[in-house]
Amino acid sequence: MGKAWGRNLRDHGATTVAGWVDMRHGAAAAAAEELGIQPECVGTDLEHAIKALNPDFVVDVTSPEGHREVTITALGLGIPVIGEKPMATNLREAKEMVRASETAGKLYMVSQSRRYDGRLQAYRRLIEANLGALGILNSDFYIGAHFGGFRDEMDHVLLVDMAIHTFDAARYLSQADPVSVFAEEFNPKWSWYQGDASATCLFEMTDGLRYTYRGSWCAEGSPSSWEGDWRAVGEKGTALWDGFGDPKGQVVVEPGGFHSKVEDIGEASQSVRSGIEGSLDEFLNALETGSTPNGECHDNIKSFAMVCAAVESSRRKQRVQIAELLD
């Protein structure tokens, strides 16, 4: 991801990579050379690089274990930060990072890059324009992913490493916040993962919405999209998105009878700068205008809390109130 962000910054047109820091000696210099980038400062000491360069912002592309130190260091020196997901390894660290943003008065944004998908944005427009109040939101995620390496040995591999994308999308689509969750993790007997690679979660959201998540990373055959397979049910009808094409659905035009009369609806997706390109665009716009971007830390911690609460619920085998974890 460091190289992916290096290319993103190199090619954007409004940004220049002034410094590149990596804890591994020589790694930053090698990556910069590979991408044809010539930073003024390359090394292993973040604080030294920030003080030497006084950059406009820092991109934190470390592993989750490094996010707290990098973010708090940069914010403490008065530099805004855009970081990779997840925000941290636990909510205690995440809350420290939010407080650091408040103390510094500087923007800290988490790049939830899957929000920058024209099809997902079209699905939200379809829901908003047609369904009225939402009562049910479901998502299914089934992929047989043979990564090898560290994921095969991770605890809570599906919830911790992947589910935040889907949970954050649920918040984006519904514009609701999590209240509580009951979650169960499990591992089918054929799973090649050491930790639980499958999960079901039932979230209570604000305004009485129920959001259900079903997922597995050891489901062979007929995979879902990486974006998930969705159903939103509201007072006026239903909207579907399979994560591949444009969303569609049906709404009631004549109630009554055993089945109400319905008509088809749809929404065409629009071309957008996707993934981390979209994240960078929104971050730069927020720095220039003072607007609040998607992924701003006070908001993104709610998506991260959904992950932490689901893991805790699975561990306790009982429903967990998410507000208790955020206090």
MARDO-687749 format. One record per residue (C-alpha): residue number from 1; chain; x, z, y. Coordinates in pm, 1 decimal. Each point is the difference from the previous one (the first is absolute). Example, Ala and Ser with C-alpha at 12.3 -4.5 7.8 and 13.67 -1.06 7.14 Angstrom:
BEGIN
NODE, seq, mol, c1, c3, c2
NODE, 1, A, 1230.0, 780.0, -450.0 .
NODE, 2, A, 137.0, -66.0, 344.0 .
***
This chain:
BEGIN
NODE, seq, mol, c1, c3, c2
NODE, 1, A, 0.0, 0.0, 0.0 .
NODE, 2, A, 297.5, 49.7, 232.3 .
NODE, 3, A, 82.9, -368.6, -28.8 .
NODE, 4, A, -367.1, -94.2, 33.7 .
NODE, 5, A, -18.2, 192.7, 327.8 .
NODE, 6, A, 334.3, -147.8, 107.1 .
NODE, 7, A, -142.9, -350.8, -41.1 .
NODE, 8, A, -321.6, 105.6, 173.5 .
NODE, 9, A, 187.0, 130.9, 304.3 .
NODE, 10, A, 242.9, -293.0, 1.5 .
NODE, 11, A, -275.1, -260.5, -5.7 .
NODE, 12, A, -256.8, 163.7, 228.2 .
NODE, 13, A, 131.3, -141.5, 325.8 .
NODE, 14, A, -51.0, 311.4, 211.6 .
NODE, 15, A, 236.4, 232.6, -185.1 .
NODE, 16, A, 373.2, 28.7, -62.8 .
NODE, 17, A, 160.1, 219.0, -266.4 .
NODE, 18, A, 242.7, 210.0, 204.1 .
NODE, 19, A, 99.1, 237.3, -279.1 .
NODE, 20, A, -29.0, 31.7, -377.0 .
NODE, 21, A, 58.3, 328.1, -181.9 .
NODE, 22, A, 11.2, 65.5, -374.1 .
NODE, 23, A, 122.1, 309.7, -180.4 .
NODE, 24, A, 197.7, -220.2, -240.7 .
NODE, 25, A, 334.1, -101.4, 147.0 .
NODE, 26, A, 12.3, -375.5, 58.4 .
NODE, 27, A, -362.5, -65.9, -93.5 .
NODE, 28, A, -124.8, -57.0, 356.5 .
NODE, 29, A, 290.7, -230.1, 87.6 .
NODE, 30, A, -52.8, -203.6, -316.9 .
NODE, 31, A, -373.3, -36.4, 64.7 .
NODE, 32, A, 54.5, -100.0, 362.3 .
NODE, 33, A, 256.5, -260.7, -100.6 .
NODE, 34, A, -231.9, -139.4, -267.8 .
NODE, 35, A, -277.6, -45.0, 257.9 .
NODE, 36, A, 224.5, -134.8, 272.8 .
NODE, 37, A, -61.3, 301.6, 224.5 .
NODE, 38, A, 276.8, 140.8, 219.6 .
NODE, 39, A, -96.4, 353.8, 106.5 .
NODE, 40, A, 208.3, 178.5, 262.4 .
NODE, 41, A, 16.4, 309.6, -220.6 .
NODE, 42, A, 9.3, 15.4, -381.5 .
NODE, 43, A, 67.9, 315.3, -196.4 .
NODE, 44, A, -135.1, 306.4, -179.7 .
NODE, 45, A, -74.7, 237.4, 292.2 .
NODE, 46, A, -345.6, -46.0, 151.2 .
NODE, 47, A, 38.0, 249.4, 284.0 .
NODE, 48, A, 330.6, -158.5, 107.6 .
NODE, 49, A, -156.6, -348.1, -1.6 .
NODE, 50, A, -300.3, 110.4, 207.3 .
NODE, 51, A, 215.9, 175.2, 258.6 .
NODE, 52, A, 236.2, -297.4, 21.1 .
NODE, 53, A, -273.7, -262.9, 33.1 .
NODE, 54, A, -303.5, 173.9, 156.0 .
NODE, 55, A, -230.6, -242.6, -184.9 .
NODE, 56, A, -361.5, -69.5, 89.9 .
NODE, 57, A, -114.0, 113.1, -346.3 .
NODE, 58, A, 114.8, 81.5, -352.5 .
NODE, 59, A, -129.1, -156.1, -322.4 .
NODE, 60, A, 11.5, 251.4, -285.9 .
NODE, 61, A, 32.8, -189.3, -327.5 .
NODE, 62, A, 150.9, 283.2, -202.0 .
NODE, 63, A, -148.2, 130.9, -324.6 .
NODE, 64, A, -282.3, 255.1, 48.7 .
NODE, 65, A, 247.1, 285.3, -45.4 .
NODE, 66, A, 181.5, -114.0, 314.6 .
NODE, 67, A, -300.9, -55.7, 227.0 .
NODE, 68, A, -20.6, 350.5, 144.5 .
NODE, 69, A, 366.1, 22.1, 102.2 .
NODE, 70, A, 17.3, -350.3, 146.6 .
NODE, 71, A, -328.5, 26.9, 190.2 .
NODE, 72, A, 58.8, 347.4, 141.5 .
NODE, 73, A, 357.0, -92.3, 100.7 .
NODE, 74, A, -113.7, -311.2, 187.0 .
NODE, 75, A, -299.9, 166.4, 164.7 .
NODE, 76, A, 216.1, 297.1, 96.3 .
NODE, 77, A, 222.8, -241.5, 189.8 .
NODE, 78, A, -301.7, -150.4, 176.7 .
NODE, 79, A, -22.9, -320.6, -204.7 .
NODE, 80, A, -330.1, -135.9, -141.7 .
NODE, 81, A, -11.0, -67.5, -374.7 .
NODE, 82, A, -174.7, -242.8, -231.0 .
NODE, 83, A, 41.8, 104.6, -362.6 .
NODE, 84, A, -86.5, -114.1, -347.8 .
NODE, 85, A, -272.5, 162.0, -208.1 .
NODE, 86, A, -51.6, 259.7, -131.0 .
NODE, 87, A, 52.7, 221.0, 304.4 .
NODE, 88, A, 194.6, 263.7, -197.0 .
NODE, 89, A, 33.1, 158.3, -342.6 .
NODE, 90, A, -252.1, 275.5, 78.8 .
NODE, 91, A, -247.0, 105.1, 268.6 .
NODE, 92, A, 221.6, 279.2, 133.0 .
NODE, 93, A, 263.2, -256.9, 97.7 .
NODE, 94, A, -264.6, -240.6, 131.1 .
NODE, 95, A, -145.1, 266.6, 229.9 .
NODE, 96, A, 351.0, 77.2, 132.0 .
NODE, 97, A, 41.4, -368.3, 83.5 .
NODE, 98, A, -332.7, -12.4, 184.3 .
NODE, 99, A, 100.0, 307.7, 202.4 .
NODE, 100, A, 333.9, -165.7, 81.5 .
NODE, 101, A, -188.6, -299.5, 141.3 .
NODE, 102, A, -214.5, 232.5, 210.8 .
NODE, 103, A, 300.3, 197.6, 128.2 .
NODE, 104, A, 193.5, -313.4, 90.1 .
NODE, 105, A, -302.5, -177.8, 143.6 .
NODE, 106, A, 113.1, -309.9, -189.2 .
NODE, 107, A, -182.4, -232.1, -239.6 .
NODE, 108, A, 46.5, 43.3, -373.2 .
NODE, 109, A, -181.2, -268.5, -199.7 .
NODE, 110, A, -8.6, -55.5, -375.7 .
NODE, 111, A, -4.0, -363.4, -108.2 .
NODE, 112, A, -310.9, -32.7, -217.6 .
NODE, 113, A, 82.0, -365.6, -39.7 .
NODE, 114, A, -298.6, -91.7, -214.0 .
NODE, 115, A, -234.4, 56.4, 296.6 .
NODE, 116, A, 141.3, -323.3, 140.8 .
NODE, 117, A, -186.4, -227.2, -241.2 .
NODE, 118, A, -249.0, -250.5, 139.0 .
NODE, 119, A, -224.2, 37.0, -306.7 .
NODE, 120, A, -13.9, 381.3, 27.6 .
NODE, 121, A, -77.7, -29.5, 370.4 .
NODE, 122, A, -276.4, -250.0, -80.4 .
NODE, 123, A, -143.7, 245.9, -254.0 .
NODE, 124, A, -15.2, 272.6, 263.3 .
NODE, 125, A, -177.6, -237.3, 240.7 .
NODE, 126, A, -250.1, -93.1, -272.9 .
NODE, 127, A, -73.5, 366.9, -72.1 .
NODE, 128, A, -33.1, 94.5, 367.3 .
NODE, 129, A, -225.5, -290.4, 92.9 .
NODE, 130, A, -239.4, 8.8, -294.4 .
NODE, 131, A, -24.4, 315.8, -209.1 .
NODE, 132, A, -103.1, 273.9, 239.0 .
NODE, 133, A, 93.2, 353.7, -103.9 .
NODE, 134, A, 228.0, 3.7, -306.3 .
NODE, 135, A, -78.5, 228.1, -293.2 .
NODE, 136, A, 224.7, -132.7, -278.9 .
NODE, 137, A, 346.9, -156.1, 0.2 .
NODE, 138, A, 172.0, -84.4, -330.2 .
NODE, 139, A, 341.0, -146.0, -78.5 .
NODE, 140, A, 161.9, -100.9, -328.8 .
NODE, 141, A, 374.4, -56.5, -43.2 .
NODE, 142, A, 121.2, -116.2, -343.8 .
NODE, 143, A, 345.5, -150.7, -43.8 .
NODE, 144, A, 244.1, 17.8, -291.8 .
NODE, 145, A, 319.4, 43.9, 202.4 .
NODE, 146, A, 325.1, 10.2, -198.5 .
NODE, 147, A, 235.3, 113.0, 275.4 .
NODE, 148, A, 267.1, 172.3, -203.5 .
NODE, 149, A, 225.6, 241.6, 183.4 .
NODE, 150, A, -107.8, 315.4, 182.8 .
NODE, 151, A, -375.9, -67.0, -5.4 .
NODE, 152, A, -4.6, 23.5, -377.7 .
NODE, 153, A, 104.9, 364.1, 31.9 .
NODE, 154, A, -197.7, 103.7, 310.8 .
NODE, 155, A, -263.2, 271.3, -4.1 .
NODE, 156, A, -338.6, -115.1, 136.7 .
NODE, 157, A, 139.7, -352.9, 16.8 .
NODE, 158, A, -325.1, -179.4, 84.9 .
NODE, 159, A, -131.3, 248.8, 255.6 .
NODE, 160, A, 332.2, 70.1, 171.6 .
NODE, 161, A, 155.5, -345.7, 0.3 .
NODE, 162, A, -296.0, -234.2, 41.3 .
NODE, 163, A, -337.7, 160.9, 66.5 .
NODE, 164, A, 68.0, 70.3, 368.4 .
NODE, 165, A, -45.3, -372.2, 70.5 .
NODE, 166, A, -349.1, 4.8, -151.2 .
NODE, 167, A, -92.4, 339.4, 146.5 .
NODE, 168, A, 109.1, -113.9, 345.7 .
NODE, 169, A, -199.3, -322.1, -41.7 .
NODE, 170, A, -307.2, 209.8, -86.7 .
NODE, 171, A, 37.8, 190.9, 327.0 .
NODE, 172, A, 53.1, -324.4, 189.8 .
NODE, 173, A, -306.4, -167.1, -151.3 .
NODE, 174, A, -236.0, 295.7, 28.7 .
NODE, 175, A, 138.5, 150.0, 322.8 .
NODE, 176, A, -59.2, 335.5, -170.0 .
NODE, 177, A, 233.9, 291.7, -64.6 .
NODE, 178, A, 52.8, 187.9, -327.8 .
NODE, 179, A, -175.2, 333.0, -55.7 .
NODE, 180, A, 68.3, 86.7, -365.5 .
NODE, 181, A, 105.1, -154.8, -331.0 .
NODE, 182, A, -33.9, 51.9, -372.4 .
NODE, 183, A, 269.4, -192.2, -185.9 .
NODE, 184, A, 117.6, -42.6, -356.9 .
NODE, 185, A, 328.2, -157.8, -106.1 .
NODE, 186, A, 66.1, -113.4, -354.1 .
NODE, 187, A, 228.4, -222.0, -204.9 .
NODE, 188, A, -139.1, -229.8, -272.3 .
NODE, 189, A, 188.1, 27.2, -328.4 .
NODE, 190, A, 155.4, -344.1, 45.7 .
NODE, 191, A, 138.2, 74.2, 349.4 .
NODE, 192, A, 369.6, -72.6, 58.9 .
NODE, 193, A, 8.8, 254.1, 285.1 .
NODE, 194, A, 116.8, 356.8, -46.4 .
NODE, 195, A, -235.2, 135.4, 267.5 .
NODE, 196, A, -372.9, -64.3, 25.4 .
NODE, 197, A, -51.9, -363.8, 94.9 .
NODE, 198, A, -380.5, 1.6, 16.5 .
NODE, 199, A, -245.7, 192.6, 217.4 .
NODE, 200, A, -359.8, 35.2, 109.0 .
NODE, 201, A, -83.6, 163.9, 334.1 .
NODE, 202, A, -327.3, 83.6, 170.2 .
NODE, 203, A, 35.8, 66.0, 372.6 .
NODE, 204, A, -261.5, 144.8, 227.1 .
NODE, 205, A, 46.5, -157.7, 342.1 .
NODE, 206, A, -152.2, 79.8, 338.2 .
NODE, 207, A, -367.0, -94.0, 55.1 .
NODE, 208, A, -73.5, 56.0, -370.0 .
NODE, 209, A, 180.9, -310.9, -124.1 .
NODE, 210, A, 131.2, 12.1, -356.6 .
NODE, 211, A, 314.2, -200.9, -71.7 .
NODE, 212, A, 108.5, -51.7, -360.7 .
NODE, 213, A, 339.5, -119.5, -116.3 .
NODE, 214, A, 75.2, -118.0, -352.0 .
NODE, 215, A, 348.7, -122.7, -76.2 .
NODE, 216, A, 273.4, -57.8, -255.3 .
NODE, 217, A, 349.9, -138.0, -0.2 .
NODE, 218, A, -0.3, -49.7, -377.0 .
NODE, 219, A, -309.0, -222.7, -28.5 .
NODE, 220, A, 109.0, -318.3, -176.9 .
NODE, 221, A, -194.6, -321.1, 59.9 .
NODE, 222, A, -259.1, -114.2, 255.3 .
NODE, 223, A, 175.9, 173.8, 291.1 .
NODE, 224, A, -172.3, 88.8, 321.9 .
NODE, 225, A, 149.7, -107.4, 328.9 .
NODE, 226, A, 275.7, 221.7, 140.8 .
NODE, 227, A, -252.5, 63.7, 278.5 .
NODE, 228, A, -260.0, 126.4, -250.1 .
NODE, 229, A, -354.1, -109.7, -86.2 .
NODE, 230, A, -258.4, 146.1, 240.5 .
NODE, 231, A, -373.8, 70.3, 32.7 .
NODE, 232, A, -157.3, 148.8, 313.8 .
NODE, 233, A, -365.7, 104.5, -11.6 .
NODE, 234, A, -194.2, 73.8, 317.3 .
NODE, 235, A, -359.3, 48.3, 109.6 .
NODE, 236, A, -48.9, -373.7, 54.9 .
NODE, 237, A, 192.7, -151.0, -291.9 .
NODE, 238, A, 327.8, -40.0, -185.9 .
NODE, 239, A, 334.9, -163.8, 80.8 .
NODE, 240, A, 259.9, -100.4, -258.9 .
NODE, 241, A, 367.3, -93.0, 18.1 .
NODE, 242, A, 214.9, -77.0, -302.8 .
NODE, 243, A, 325.8, 19.3, 194.8 .
NODE, 244, A, 69.3, -370.7, -43.7 .
NODE, 245, A, -243.1, -213.6, 201.9 .
NODE, 246, A, -234.3, 60.6, 289.7 .
NODE, 247, A, -256.9, 281.1, -24.0 .
NODE, 248, A, -367.1, -63.2, -72.6 .
NODE, 249, A, -319.4, 193.1, -70.3 .
NODE, 250, A, -374.8, 21.1, 34.7 .
NODE, 251, A, -232.1, 173.1, 248.0 .
NODE, 252, A, -370.9, 73.4, -9.6 .
NODE, 253, A, -219.5, -236.1, 201.2 .
NODE, 254, A, -337.3, 104.1, -147.7 .
NODE, 255, A, -37.6, 345.7, -155.5 .
NODE, 256, A, -258.7, 76.6, -264.1 .
NODE, 257, A, -78.2, -90.0, -357.7 .
NODE, 258, A, 218.4, 95.0, -292.9 .
NODE, 259, A, 295.7, -172.9, 165.8 .
NODE, 260, A, 14.1, -56.4, 374.1 .
NODE, 261, A, 51.7, -355.8, 119.0 .
NODE, 262, A, 363.2, -52.3, 100.2 .
NODE, 263, A, 216.4, -266.8, 153.6 .
NODE, 264, A, 367.0, -76.5, -46.1 .
NODE, 265, A, 253.9, 99.3, 262.5 .
NODE, 266, A, 368.5, -72.7, 41.4 .
NODE, 267, A, 285.3, 23.0, 245.8 .
NODE, 268, A, 291.3, -240.6, 28.9 .
NODE, 269, A, 345.4, 150.1, 29.2 .
NODE, 270, A, 218.5, -88.2, 295.0 .
NODE, 271, A, 371.5, -67.0, 3.9 .
NODE, 272, A, 194.8, 308.3, 110.7 .
NODE, 273, A, 361.2, 111.6, -2.5 .
NODE, 274, A, -5.4, 183.7, -329.3 .
NODE, 275, A, 186.7, 287.4, -160.6 .
NODE, 276, A, 290.8, 152.9, 187.8 .
NODE, 277, A, -12.9, -283.1, 255.4 .
NODE, 278, A, -343.4, 126.0, 101.3 .
NODE, 279, A, 124.5, 359.5, 4.1 .
NODE, 280, A, 286.2, -89.7, 232.6 .
NODE, 281, A, -229.3, -196.8, 232.4 .
NODE, 282, A, -239.8, 291.6, 34.6 .
NODE, 283, A, 281.6, 252.5, 48.3 .
NODE, 284, A, 160.5, -206.0, 277.7 .
NODE, 285, A, -336.9, -45.9, 169.4 .
NODE, 286, A, -58.9, 376.8, -12.5 .
NODE, 287, A, 340.5, 65.6, 157.8 .
NODE, 288, A, -76.4, -248.5, 277.7 .
NODE, 289, A, -361.3, 95.1, 70.6 .
NODE, 290, A, -34.4, 361.2, -110.9 .
NODE, 291, A, -280.9, -93.9, -241.4 .
NODE, 292, A, -44.3, 193.7, -324.4 .
NODE, 293, A, 101.6, -216.8, -296.7 .
NODE, 294, A, -116.8, -0.3, -358.9 .
NODE, 295, A, 224.6, 238.9, -191.0 .
NODE, 296, A, 59.6, 236.8, 294.7 .
NODE, 297, A, 115.6, 322.4, -162.9 .
NODE, 298, A, -301.4, 216.4, 93.9 .
NODE, 299, A, -223.0, -251.2, -177.5 .
NODE, 300, A, 228.3, -103.3, -284.9 .
NODE, 301, A, 49.9, 356.8, -118.6 .
NODE, 302, A, -365.8, -10.0, -108.3 .
NODE, 303, A, 73.6, -286.8, -240.8 .
NODE, 304, A, 306.0, 186.2, -129.1 .
NODE, 305, A, -211.6, 313.7, -41.5 .
NODE, 306, A, -231.9, -196.1, -230.8 .
NODE, 307, A, 295.8, -60.1, -233.1 .
NODE, 308, A, 119.2, 360.8, 13.4 .
NODE, 309, A, -351.9, 134.5, -52.7 .
NODE, 310, A, -62.2, -231.2, -295.9 .
NODE, 311, A, 320.9, 116.7, -167.9 .
NODE, 312, A, -92.6, 363.1, 69.7 .
NODE, 313, A, -351.7, -48.8, -134.0 .
NODE, 314, A, 135.1, -154.8, -318.2 .
NODE, 315, A, 241.4, 289.9, -40.8 .
NODE, 316, A, -265.0, 267.4, 60.7 .
NODE, 317, A, -274.8, -191.1, -183.5 .
NODE, 318, A, -242.1, 78.2, 281.4 .
NODE, 319, A, -125.0, -140.1, 330.3 .
NODE, 320, A, 237.1, 45.3, 292.9 .
NODE, 321, A, -105.1, 31.9, 363.6 .
NODE, 322, A, 228.8, -227.6, 199.3 .
NODE, 323, A, -40.4, 189.6, 328.4 .
NODE, 324, A, 162.8, 303.7, -167.6 .
NODE, 325, A, 312.4, -205.7, -66.7 .
NODE, 326, A, 16.3, -134.9, 354.8 .
NODE, 327, A, -35.8, 342.8, 168.5 .
***
